Amino acid sequence: MGSPRSKAEPSDRFAARRGRLVKGLARHGIDSLLVTNFTNVTYLTGFTGDDTWLLLSRTDAILVSDARYTTQLGQECPALARHIRPTGTSLADAAARVARSARPGRLGIEADSMTVASHARLADKLRKVTVLPTSGLVENLRQIKDREEVAEITLAARQAERAFAVVRAGLRLDQTEKEVADELEHQLRLFGARGSSFAPIVAVGPRAALPHARPGDARIGSAEFVLIDWGATARLYKSDLTRVLVTARISPKLERVYGLVLTAQRRAIEAIRPGVTGREVDAVARGIIADAGFGKYFGHGLGHGVGLDIHEAPRLSVANDSPLKAGMVVTVEPGIYLPGWGGVRIEDDVLVSRAGHRVLTDCPKELEDAVVG
Protein backbone atom coordinates (compact mmCIF):
# COMPACT_ATOMS: atom_id res chain seq x y z
CA MET A 1 0.00 0.00 0.00
CA GLY A 2 0.99 3.63 -0.12
CA SER A 3 2.76 5.36 2.72
CA PRO A 4 0.77 5.40 6.00
CA ARG A 5 -1.44 8.46 6.33
CA SER A 6 -4.15 7.14 8.62
CA LYS A 7 -3.58 9.89 11.20
CA ALA A 8 -3.55 12.72 8.67
CA GLU A 9 -6.45 15.10 8.36
CA PRO A 10 -8.51 14.56 5.21
CA SER A 11 -7.43 17.97 3.85
CA ASP A 12 -3.80 16.89 4.23
CA ARG A 13 -4.47 13.79 2.14
CA PHE A 14 -5.91 15.87 -0.69
CA ALA A 15 -3.13 18.45 -0.49
CA ALA A 16 -0.55 15.65 -0.68
CA ARG A 17 -2.25 14.27 -3.79
CA ARG A 18 -2.22 17.68 -5.44
CA GLY A 19 1.42 18.07 -4.48
CA ARG A 20 2.39 14.79 -6.13
CA LEU A 21 0.51 15.77 -9.27
CA VAL A 22 2.08 19.23 -9.48
CA LYS A 23 5.58 17.79 -9.13
CA GLY A 24 5.05 15.83 -12.33
CA LEU A 25 3.60 18.59 -14.49
CA ALA A 26 6.95 19.82 -15.80
CA ARG A 27 7.74 16.35 -17.15
CA HIS A 28 4.70 16.71 -19.39
CA GLY A 29 5.67 20.15 -20.64
CA ILE A 30 2.98 22.08 -18.78
CA ASP A 31 2.98 24.42 -15.80
CA SER A 32 -0.75 24.27 -14.99
CA LEU A 33 -3.47 21.64 -15.34
CA LEU A 34 -7.19 22.17 -15.75
CA VAL A 35 -8.89 19.14 -14.18
CA THR A 36 -12.31 18.63 -15.77
CA ASN A 37 -13.09 15.00 -14.86
CA PHE A 38 -15.43 15.35 -11.87
CA THR A 39 -14.11 12.15 -10.26
CA ASN A 40 -10.56 13.48 -10.53
CA VAL A 41 -11.69 16.73 -8.91
CA THR A 42 -13.10 14.70 -6.02
CA TYR A 43 -9.84 12.74 -5.69
CA LEU A 44 -7.76 15.92 -5.53
CA THR A 45 -9.99 18.08 -3.34
CA GLY A 46 -12.61 16.04 -1.48
CA PHE A 47 -15.45 17.88 -3.18
CA THR A 48 -18.24 15.42 -3.98
CA GLY A 49 -20.43 17.53 -6.28
CA ASP A 50 -20.26 17.93 -10.05
CA ASP A 51 -20.11 20.79 -12.58
CA THR A 52 -16.85 21.92 -10.99
CA TRP A 53 -13.35 22.12 -12.45
CA LEU A 54 -10.00 22.55 -10.73
CA LEU A 55 -7.17 24.76 -11.98
CA LEU A 56 -3.92 23.51 -10.50
CA SER A 57 -0.45 25.06 -10.68
CA ARG A 58 2.71 25.07 -8.60
CA THR A 59 1.36 27.97 -6.55
CA ASP A 60 -2.43 27.75 -6.71
CA ALA A 61 -5.39 25.40 -6.58
CA ILE A 62 -8.65 27.09 -7.59
CA LEU A 63 -12.06 25.44 -7.90
CA VAL A 64 -14.35 26.82 -10.61
CA SER A 65 -18.00 26.12 -9.75
CA ASP A 66 -21.40 27.76 -9.45
CA ALA A 67 -23.68 29.11 -6.72
CA ARG A 68 -25.44 25.79 -6.13
CA TYR A 69 -22.27 24.49 -4.50
CA THR A 70 -21.07 27.51 -2.53
CA THR A 71 -22.00 26.03 0.86
CA GLN A 72 -20.90 22.50 -0.04
CA LEU A 73 -17.51 23.72 -1.24
CA GLY A 74 -17.05 25.58 2.04
CA GLN A 75 -17.87 22.45 4.01
CA GLU A 76 -15.88 19.89 2.03
CA CYS A 77 -12.77 21.88 1.04
CA PRO A 78 -12.71 25.13 3.04
CA ALA A 79 -9.00 25.75 2.52
CA LEU A 80 -9.23 25.90 -1.28
CA ALA A 81 -9.78 29.09 -3.28
CA ARG A 82 -12.89 29.06 -5.43
CA HIS A 83 -14.39 31.06 -8.24
CA ILE A 84 -18.19 31.00 -8.40
CA ARG A 85 -19.24 31.64 -11.97
CA PRO A 86 -22.18 33.98 -12.60
CA THR A 87 -25.45 32.56 -13.90
CA GLY A 88 -25.26 32.19 -17.67
CA THR A 89 -21.48 31.85 -17.76
CA SER A 90 -20.19 28.52 -19.01
CA LEU A 91 -17.62 26.49 -17.13
CA ALA A 92 -15.17 26.95 -20.00
CA ASP A 93 -15.58 30.74 -19.97
CA ALA A 94 -15.22 30.88 -16.18
CA ALA A 95 -12.16 28.63 -16.27
CA ALA A 96 -10.60 30.79 -18.98
CA ARG A 97 -11.08 33.87 -16.84
CA VAL A 98 -9.42 32.19 -13.86
CA ALA A 99 -6.61 30.88 -16.05
CA ARG A 100 -5.90 34.34 -17.48
CA SER A 101 -5.43 35.62 -13.94
CA ALA A 102 -3.05 32.75 -13.16
CA ARG A 103 -1.09 33.48 -16.37
CA PRO A 104 -0.05 29.96 -17.30
CA GLY A 105 2.33 29.68 -20.21
CA ARG A 106 1.40 26.11 -21.06
CA LEU A 107 -1.96 24.87 -19.79
CA GLY A 108 -2.73 21.16 -19.79
CA ILE A 109 -6.27 19.91 -20.23
CA GLU A 110 -7.72 16.44 -19.63
CA ALA A 111 -8.30 15.24 -23.17
CA ASP A 112 -10.26 12.21 -22.00
CA SER A 113 -12.99 14.30 -20.38
CA MET A 114 -13.07 17.75 -22.01
CA THR A 115 -15.47 18.04 -24.92
CA VAL A 116 -14.38 19.40 -28.30
CA ALA A 117 -16.73 22.35 -27.81
CA SER A 118 -15.28 23.25 -24.41
CA HIS A 119 -11.75 22.95 -25.74
CA ALA A 120 -12.53 25.26 -28.65
CA ARG A 121 -14.13 27.80 -26.32
CA LEU A 122 -11.22 27.66 -23.88
CA ALA A 123 -8.61 28.01 -26.62
CA ASP A 124 -10.49 30.97 -28.11
CA LYS A 125 -10.48 32.75 -24.75
CA LEU A 126 -6.80 31.94 -24.06
CA ARG A 127 -5.11 32.84 -27.33
CA LYS A 128 -1.86 33.81 -25.60
CA VAL A 129 -1.73 30.49 -23.75
CA THR A 130 -0.56 27.19 -25.23
CA VAL A 131 -3.31 24.69 -24.46
CA LEU A 132 -2.03 21.09 -24.52
CA PRO A 133 -3.95 17.80 -24.22
CA THR A 134 -2.91 15.37 -21.50
CA SER A 135 -4.15 11.90 -20.61
CA GLY A 136 -4.13 9.88 -17.40
CA LEU A 137 -2.16 12.24 -15.15
CA VAL A 138 -4.61 12.03 -12.26
CA GLU A 139 -5.78 8.51 -13.10
CA ASN A 140 -2.21 7.24 -12.76
CA LEU A 141 -2.06 8.63 -9.22
CA ARG A 142 -5.43 7.08 -8.41
CA GLN A 143 -4.10 3.59 -9.12
CA ILE A 144 -2.24 3.49 -5.78
CA LYS A 145 -4.74 3.45 -2.91
CA ASP A 146 -3.86 4.66 0.59
CA ARG A 147 -5.06 2.95 3.76
CA GLU A 148 -8.26 4.95 3.95
CA GLU A 149 -9.14 4.11 0.37
CA VAL A 150 -8.49 0.40 0.88
CA ALA A 151 -10.58 0.49 4.06
CA GLU A 152 -13.52 2.03 2.22
CA ILE A 153 -13.30 -0.46 -0.66
CA THR A 154 -13.28 -3.23 1.96
CA LEU A 155 -16.35 -1.70 3.61
CA ALA A 156 -18.07 -1.61 0.23
CA ALA A 157 -17.25 -5.30 -0.16
CA ARG A 158 -18.77 -6.13 3.23
CA GLN A 159 -21.94 -4.21 2.39
CA ALA A 160 -22.22 -6.03 -0.93
CA GLU A 161 -21.69 -9.42 0.68
CA ARG A 162 -24.29 -8.85 3.40
CA ALA A 163 -26.87 -7.69 0.88
CA PHE A 164 -26.18 -10.72 -1.31
CA ALA A 165 -26.53 -13.09 1.65
CA VAL A 166 -30.01 -11.74 2.39
CA VAL A 167 -31.10 -11.94 -1.25
CA ARG A 168 -29.72 -15.45 -1.56
CA ALA A 169 -31.50 -16.61 1.59
CA GLY A 170 -34.84 -15.37 0.24
CA LEU A 171 -34.35 -16.41 -3.37
CA ARG A 172 -37.47 -17.93 -4.96
CA LEU A 173 -37.70 -19.78 -8.24
CA ASP A 174 -40.66 -17.66 -9.33
CA GLN A 175 -38.75 -14.39 -8.99
CA THR A 176 -37.65 -12.59 -12.13
CA GLU A 177 -34.12 -11.36 -12.81
CA LYS A 178 -35.31 -7.79 -12.37
CA GLU A 179 -37.00 -8.52 -9.06
CA VAL A 180 -33.77 -10.02 -7.70
CA ALA A 181 -31.73 -7.07 -8.98
CA ASP A 182 -34.17 -4.59 -7.39
CA GLU A 183 -34.10 -6.43 -4.07
CA LEU A 184 -30.31 -6.52 -4.13
CA GLU A 185 -30.11 -2.75 -4.58
CA HIS A 186 -32.61 -2.30 -1.73
CA GLN A 187 -30.58 -4.50 0.60
CA LEU A 188 -27.37 -2.66 -0.27
CA ARG A 189 -28.88 0.55 1.08
CA LEU A 190 -30.22 -1.20 4.18
CA PHE A 191 -26.67 -2.30 4.97
CA GLY A 192 -25.37 1.27 4.77
CA ALA A 193 -24.25 1.62 1.16
CA ARG A 194 -25.05 4.78 -0.76
CA GLY A 195 -26.29 2.42 -3.41
CA SER A 196 -25.15 -0.02 -6.04
CA SER A 197 -21.78 0.66 -7.65
CA PHE A 198 -23.38 -0.16 -11.02
CA ALA A 199 -26.65 -1.61 -12.27
CA PRO A 200 -26.59 -5.23 -11.03
CA ILE A 201 -26.44 -8.03 -13.57
CA VAL A 202 -28.80 -10.93 -12.88
CA ALA A 203 -28.82 -13.43 -15.74
CA VAL A 204 -30.51 -16.84 -15.75
CA GLY A 205 -29.19 -19.78 -17.75
CA PRO A 206 -28.58 -18.94 -21.43
CA ARG A 207 -28.74 -15.21 -20.67
CA ALA A 208 -25.64 -15.62 -18.50
CA ALA A 209 -23.72 -16.03 -21.76
CA LEU A 210 -24.15 -12.25 -22.12
CA PRO A 211 -21.37 -10.75 -19.95
CA HIS A 212 -23.38 -7.52 -19.47
CA ALA A 213 -26.91 -8.91 -19.53
CA ARG A 214 -29.66 -6.57 -18.34
CA PRO A 215 -32.08 -8.08 -15.80
CA GLY A 216 -35.37 -8.95 -17.45
CA ASP A 217 -38.45 -11.11 -16.96
CA ALA A 218 -36.75 -14.52 -17.03
CA ARG A 219 -37.67 -16.57 -13.94
CA ILE A 220 -34.91 -17.77 -11.64
CA GLY A 221 -36.22 -21.33 -11.85
CA SER A 222 -36.24 -21.46 -15.64
CA ALA A 223 -32.65 -22.80 -15.78
CA GLU A 224 -30.24 -24.59 -13.49
CA PHE A 225 -28.21 -21.53 -12.49
CA VAL A 226 -28.18 -17.75 -12.33
CA LEU A 227 -25.19 -15.39 -12.59
CA ILE A 228 -25.20 -12.30 -10.35
CA ASP A 229 -22.69 -9.45 -10.76
CA TRP A 230 -23.08 -6.63 -8.25
CA GLY A 231 -21.27 -4.19 -5.97
CA ALA A 232 -21.77 -1.47 -3.40
CA THR A 233 -20.75 2.16 -3.19
CA ALA A 234 -19.82 2.83 0.44
CA ARG A 235 -19.26 6.58 0.67
CA LEU A 236 -17.30 7.19 -2.51
CA TYR A 237 -15.44 3.94 -3.15
CA LYS A 238 -16.86 0.84 -4.77
CA SER A 239 -16.73 -2.95 -4.76
CA ASP A 240 -17.38 -5.45 -7.56
CA LEU A 241 -18.22 -9.16 -7.21
CA THR A 242 -19.71 -11.94 -9.33
CA ARG A 243 -21.11 -15.28 -8.18
CA VAL A 244 -23.15 -18.08 -9.75
CA LEU A 245 -26.02 -19.64 -7.81
CA VAL A 246 -27.27 -23.13 -8.69
CA THR A 247 -31.02 -23.69 -8.39
CA ALA A 248 -31.27 -27.29 -9.65
CA ARG A 249 -29.20 -30.46 -9.87
CA ILE A 250 -25.59 -29.72 -10.86
CA SER A 251 -25.10 -31.00 -14.39
CA PRO A 252 -21.74 -32.44 -15.52
CA LYS A 253 -21.32 -29.53 -17.92
CA LEU A 254 -21.85 -26.92 -15.23
CA GLU A 255 -19.51 -28.81 -12.91
CA ARG A 256 -16.77 -28.80 -15.54
CA VAL A 257 -17.15 -25.18 -16.63
CA TYR A 258 -17.50 -23.87 -13.09
CA GLY A 259 -14.49 -25.82 -11.85
CA LEU A 260 -12.36 -24.55 -14.72
CA VAL A 261 -13.29 -20.91 -14.11
CA LEU A 262 -12.67 -21.24 -10.38
CA THR A 263 -9.26 -22.82 -10.96
CA ALA A 264 -8.31 -20.09 -13.43
CA GLN A 265 -9.37 -17.39 -10.99
CA ARG A 266 -7.48 -18.87 -8.06
CA ARG A 267 -4.28 -19.37 -10.05
CA ALA A 268 -4.46 -15.81 -11.34
CA ILE A 269 -4.94 -14.43 -7.84
CA GLU A 270 -1.95 -16.45 -6.67
CA ALA A 271 0.15 -14.80 -9.40
CA ILE A 272 -0.59 -11.25 -8.21
CA ARG A 273 2.35 -9.45 -6.62
CA PRO A 274 4.31 -6.22 -7.17
CA GLY A 275 6.35 -6.31 -10.36
CA VAL A 276 4.25 -8.77 -12.34
CA THR A 277 2.44 -7.19 -15.31
CA GLY A 278 -1.26 -7.09 -15.99
CA ARG A 279 -0.60 -9.13 -19.15
CA GLU A 280 1.18 -11.86 -17.15
CA VAL A 281 -1.65 -12.24 -14.64
CA ASP A 282 -4.20 -12.32 -17.45
CA ALA A 283 -2.13 -15.00 -19.21
CA VAL A 284 -2.33 -17.31 -16.19
CA ALA A 285 -6.13 -17.51 -16.26
CA ARG A 286 -6.40 -17.30 -20.04
CA GLY A 287 -3.93 -20.16 -20.51
CA ILE A 288 -5.84 -22.49 -18.20
CA ILE A 289 -9.12 -21.79 -20.00
CA ALA A 290 -7.54 -22.06 -23.47
CA ASP A 291 -5.78 -25.33 -22.63
CA ALA A 292 -9.17 -26.81 -21.75
CA GLY A 293 -10.53 -25.84 -25.16
CA PHE A 294 -12.61 -22.82 -24.11
CA GLY A 295 -10.22 -20.01 -25.11
CA LYS A 296 -12.56 -18.43 -27.67
CA TYR A 297 -15.31 -18.27 -25.05
CA PHE A 298 -13.33 -15.99 -22.74
CA GLY A 299 -13.57 -12.74 -24.64
CA HIS A 300 -12.76 -10.00 -22.13
CA GLY A 301 -9.82 -8.95 -19.98
CA LEU A 302 -9.22 -10.73 -16.70
CA GLY A 303 -9.87 -7.68 -14.56
CA HIS A 304 -9.70 -3.97 -13.93
CA GLY A 305 -8.92 -1.49 -11.22
CA VAL A 306 -11.71 -0.47 -8.86
CA GLY A 307 -11.94 2.59 -6.62
CA LEU A 308 -13.80 5.86 -7.12
CA ASP A 309 -14.88 4.42 -10.48
CA ILE A 310 -16.07 0.88 -10.98
CA HIS A 311 -13.69 0.55 -13.95
CA GLU A 312 -10.35 2.31 -13.69
CA ALA A 313 -6.65 1.64 -14.13
CA PRO A 314 -4.83 -0.70 -14.00
CA ARG A 315 -6.10 -3.41 -16.32
CA LEU A 316 -5.38 -7.10 -16.13
CA SER A 317 -5.35 -7.76 -19.85
CA VAL A 318 -3.22 -8.73 -22.81
CA ALA A 319 -2.76 -5.01 -23.52
CA ASN A 320 -1.15 -4.05 -20.21
CA ASP A 321 2.61 -4.53 -19.95
CA SER A 322 2.93 -2.22 -16.92
CA PRO A 323 3.99 -3.81 -13.62
CA LEU A 324 1.55 -3.98 -10.74
CA LYS A 325 2.46 -1.93 -7.66
CA ALA A 326 1.61 -2.23 -3.99
CA GLY A 327 -1.60 -0.35 -3.25
CA MET A 328 -3.42 -1.19 -6.46
CA VAL A 329 -6.85 -2.82 -6.16
CA VAL A 330 -8.00 -4.98 -9.07
CA THR A 331 -10.82 -7.36 -9.90
CA VAL A 332 -10.03 -10.90 -11.00
CA GLU A 333 -12.96 -12.21 -13.06
CA PRO A 334 -12.35 -14.94 -15.62
CA GLY A 335 -15.40 -16.24 -17.45
CA ILE A 336 -16.57 -18.78 -19.97
CA TYR A 337 -19.64 -17.86 -22.06
CA LEU A 338 -21.29 -20.54 -24.17
CA PRO A 339 -24.09 -19.25 -26.46
CA GLY A 340 -27.34 -21.12 -25.98
CA TRP A 341 -26.24 -22.63 -22.66
CA GLY A 342 -25.02 -19.86 -20.37
CA GLY A 343 -21.94 -18.41 -18.77
CA VAL A 344 -19.90 -18.70 -15.59
CA ARG A 345 -17.90 -15.80 -14.17
CA ILE A 346 -16.36 -15.60 -10.70
CA GLU A 347 -15.06 -12.24 -9.48
CA ASP A 348 -13.26 -10.92 -6.42
CA ASP A 349 -11.49 -7.68 -5.49
CA VAL A 350 -7.78 -8.07 -4.74
CA LEU A 351 -5.27 -5.68 -3.17
CA VAL A 352 -1.70 -5.80 -4.42
CA SER A 353 0.33 -5.73 -1.20
CA ARG A 354 4.04 -5.46 -0.53
CA ALA A 355 4.07 -9.15 0.39
CA GLY A 356 2.03 -10.18 -2.66
CA HIS A 357 -1.73 -9.78 -2.49
CA ARG A 358 -4.77 -9.78 -0.22
CA VAL A 359 -8.29 -10.69 -1.30
CA LEU A 360 -10.67 -8.00 -0.03
CA THR A 361 -13.89 -9.85 -0.81
CA ASP A 362 -15.06 -12.81 1.26
CA CYS A 363 -18.02 -14.54 -0.34
CA PRO A 364 -18.18 -18.36 -0.64
CA LYS A 365 -17.44 -19.64 -4.15
CA GLU A 366 -16.99 -23.41 -4.03
CA LEU A 367 -19.54 -25.08 -6.31
CA GLU A 368 -21.25 -26.76 -3.36
CA ASP A 369 -21.56 -23.31 -1.74
CA ALA A 370 -23.39 -22.08 -4.83
CA VAL A 371 -26.32 -24.44 -4.44
CA VAL A 372 -29.47 -22.80 -3.09
CA GLY A 373 -32.82 -24.21 -2.09
N, C-alpha and C positions, 0 to 999 in steps of 0.2 A: 504494500500500500504506500501511499504518499507519506511525507513526513508528518509526525503527530501534530495535530492542531486542535485536539479535543477541548483544550482549555481556553482557546482563543475566542474572542467575541465574534459573532457572526460578521460584523462589519470588517473585522480584521481579515477574515477568510476571503471576503470579496476584494478587499484592497490588495491582498497578496496575489490573487488571481490576475487582477488588472496589472499589477507590477510585473508579473511573469510575461504577460502578453506584450506590454510596452517594451520590455527588454529585447524582444525579438523583432520589433517592427523594422529596425534599421536593416536587418538581414534581408528583408523583403523590399527594400528600396523605398520605404514610406516613413513619414514622420508622424502621421496621425491615421487613425482608423475610425471609420464610421460603421458602427455595429448596427445592423438593421434586422437581423434575425432575432425575434422576440425571445426565443429560448436562450440565445447567447447573451442577450441583455440581462435576463434573469440570472444566469450563471455568474456574470461579472459584477452585478450590483445587488441582487436580492430582491429586485422589484418583480412582482408577480403579475402585473397587468400586461396589456398589449398596447399597440399603437404608440410605441415609445422607442426612440433610437438613442444610441449612446455615442458621443464623440469623445474619443480617447487619444491623448497625446502624452508626451513625457511629462508635461506639467499640469494637465487638466483632464478631468473627467466630467462631462456635462451631459445630462439627460435632456432630450428634446421630447416633450409630451404635450398634453393638452389639459384643459381645466378639469376634466372628469377625474383626473388622477392626482390633483394637487395634494389632497390630504393623504392619499395612499403613498405617494412618493415621500412625503414627510415622515410617515410612520415606518416605512420599510427601508429607506436609505436616506436618513436625515443629513448625513455628512456630505452628500453629493450635491454639486451645483445643478440647477435645472432651469431650463428655458421652457416656459409654457406658451405655446403658440396661440395666437389669437384665432377666434372662430373664423373659418373660411380660408385659413392659411394651411397649405399642404405641409405634410411632414418634410418633403424634400425642400420646399422653400424655407421652412423654419431651420432645417439643418444647414442649409447653405448660408443663412444669415449668421448662425452660430459659428460656422466654419470660417467665414470671412473675418470674424472678430479674432479667431484663434490664429489666423494667418498661416495655415499649413502650406508648405511648398509642394509636398506630394501627399495627397490624401488617398488612402486605401478604402475601397468599398467591398462589401461582401457580395461577390458576384453570384453566389448561389441563392441569395435571398432578395436582392434588389431587383425590381422590375426594370425593363428597358425604358419605360416611360419615366420612372423616377430617376434613373441614371441620366437620361437626356435632360431632364429639368435641372438636376443638380449641376451637371456640366455646363449648362447654359448660364447658370447663376454664378459659377465659379470659373470664369474664363481665364483668370490669372493663376489658377491652381491646376496642377497635373493630377487628374483623377485616374487611379489605377485599380483594376480588378484584383481581388485576392480570393483565395479559396481555402477554407479549412483552418484558418489561424486559431480561432476560438475552439472549434471542434477538436483540434488536436490536443489542446489543453484539457478538454472535457473527458478525454479517454481515461485519464488517471484520476480515480476517485479517492477522496480523502476519507478519514474514518467516519465522519458524519454522513457522507454520501453513501458509503457501504452500509452503515447502520440503517439508513432510511430505505435502501433497496431491500435489505433483509426484512424490515418491518413490512414492506409491501408484499414480500413473499409470504410472510406469516398470515397477513390478511387474506391473500388469495387462497392459501391452503385451507384456512378455516371456513371460508365461504364455500369452497369446493366440497369440503367434508359434509357440510349441511345439505348441499344440493344432492350429493351422492346418496346420503342416507335417506332422502325423501324421493329419490328417483322412481318414477312410475313408467311403465311401458306404454301407457296411453298419452303421455306428455309429448308435445311437439318439440322440435329443435328450438324454436323461438321461445317457447314457454320455459325451457331449461335455461336458455341464455338470459332471459329477463329475470328469472329467479336468481341466477348467479350474480347479476349486477346488483340486485336488491340486497343480497347477502353481503356482498363486498362493502356496501355502505353501512350495513348493520355492524360490521366488524371494524369500523373506523376509517375505512378508505374514503378518499374523496370521490372515488368512482372507479370504473374499469379503466385500465391503461390503454385499451383499444376495444373495439366491438368484439365480444367473444365469438369464437367459432364453435358451433355445435353441429357436427355432421354425422349422420347415421349411415352406416354401411357403405354402399357405392358412392354416396356423396362425400365420404371421407377421402376419396381419391382426388378431390379438389382441395389443394393446400389452403386456399383462402375462401372456403365455402361460406356462404351467408346462411344463417339459420332460417329454416323455412317451416313448412307444415308436415314434414316427414315425422312419423311417430317413432319414438325411441325403440319400441318393440318390433319394428318392421325389419330389423336385421340383427345380426348377432353381436354387433358392437357399435359404439359411438365414440367419435374423437372429439375431445373438448380442448380448445386452446384459449387461454384466458390470462388475465393479470390484473393487478391492483395498482392504483396510484395512491401512495400514502399521503404525503403532503405535496411534494413535487416529483419525487422519484418513483420509478415504476418497476414492476416485476413482470415476468413472462414465463408461463408454463404450458405444457401440453401433456395430456394423459389420454389413454384409451380405456374405456369401460366396457366390459363384456356382459351382455344381458341374456346370453343363451349358452348352450353347450359350446365349449372351445373346439373349433374345428382344427384338423391337422394343418390346414393352410394358414389359419390365423396363428396357430402355435409357432409355425416355422417363421413367418414374416415378423411377428412380434419379437421372437427370440433373437432374430438377426438384427433388428433395429436396436434392441436393448444392448446387445453385445457391441455394436458399432458405437453407440453413445458412450458406454462405459469405457471402452478403449480410447476414444477420443478425449474424454475427460482426463483419463490417466496421463495422456500425452501433454496436457497443458502445464506450462511452466514458463518463467521468464526466459526469453531468448529464442524460443521456438516460434516459427512464423504461423500466421493464420492459414497459409497454404498447407503447411505440414500437418497441422491438426486436422484440417479438412480431409487430407489424403488418408489419414488413419481410418476414419469412418467410411469414406468413399471406397477405399480399397476393399474393406470387409464386405460391403454391400455388392460391389462389382464382382468380386471373386465368387459370390454365391449366385451370380447370374442376374442380379436385379439392378445393375448399374444405370441403365437407361430410365429406370423408374425413380431415381433420386435426382430430381432436376433443379434443386436449389442449393445455395450455400449451406454449410453446416451450422452457421450461427452468426450472430451480430452483437455489437455492443448494446447495452441497455443502461439507461440512466434517466436524465430529464426527458429524453425522447425514447420511445419504445424501440426504434431502430436508429442506432448511431454507430460511430466508429468505436472499435475496430471491427473488421469482418473476418470471420473464419470461412475462407473461400479460396478457390483456385487462383483468384486474382490478387490476393494479398500476400506479398513477400516481406512485409514488415514484421519485425519480431514483437512478440507480446511482452508487456512490461508489468511489473508488480503494480497493482491498483486498478488494472482494467477489469471490467465485469462484462462477461459475454454469455450468450445463450449457446447451448449445445443441443441441436435438434435435428438429427438425421431422420429421414422418412423414406418410406417406400409407398408409391401410389400406383395401384393397379386399376386401370379403367374397367368399369363394370363390376368390380368386386369391392374396392374400398382402399383405404390407406391407413398406415400406422406411422405416427410420429410421436417421439418422446422427447420432451424438452425440459431442461433445467437451467438455472442461472448460476454461473461459476465465476468466482473471484480468482484472478491470477495473484498469487501471494509470493512473497520472497522465497518461501520454501517450496513452492510449486503451485498449488491451487487449493481452493476451498469451495465446496458446493454450498450455495446460499439457500437453495430450495430443499425442502424435506417432505416430499409427498411420495407415498409408496408407489412402486412401479414394477414389481415382479408381476408376471402374468396372473398368478393366483390372487394377487392383491387387487387385480383389475375386475374380478368377477363381482357383480352386484346381484342382489335378489336372493 
